[in-house]
Amino acid sequence: MPIRLDELQERARVAVREALARCPPIPAAFRQELVIGVRIDGNERVFELYKAGERPEDALVIARAVLNASTGDLKQVEVFPERWT
């Protein structure tokens, strides 16, 4: 049985927060514009922290966490500090 989406989101949030702690701080004005989104890719749930753009393809992803929907295991965390520094 798949893990509930809100549980996966919390695991992703913790993983991304830990990864961001090792990066330069995100400027406050930039931070206020951040949104979290999720997309389903087979048995994976991909959570992205991003700054929305005019069009969806203009979104600026600053962090991504990929979790297995069945086990809740964190598969990958990526952070892109060059996008806010």
Secondary structure, DSSP 8 states (H G I E B T S, - for coil): ----HHHHHHHHHHHHHHHHTTS----HHHHTTEEEEEEEETTEEEEEEEE--SSGGG-EEEEEEEEETTT--EEEEEE-GGGT-
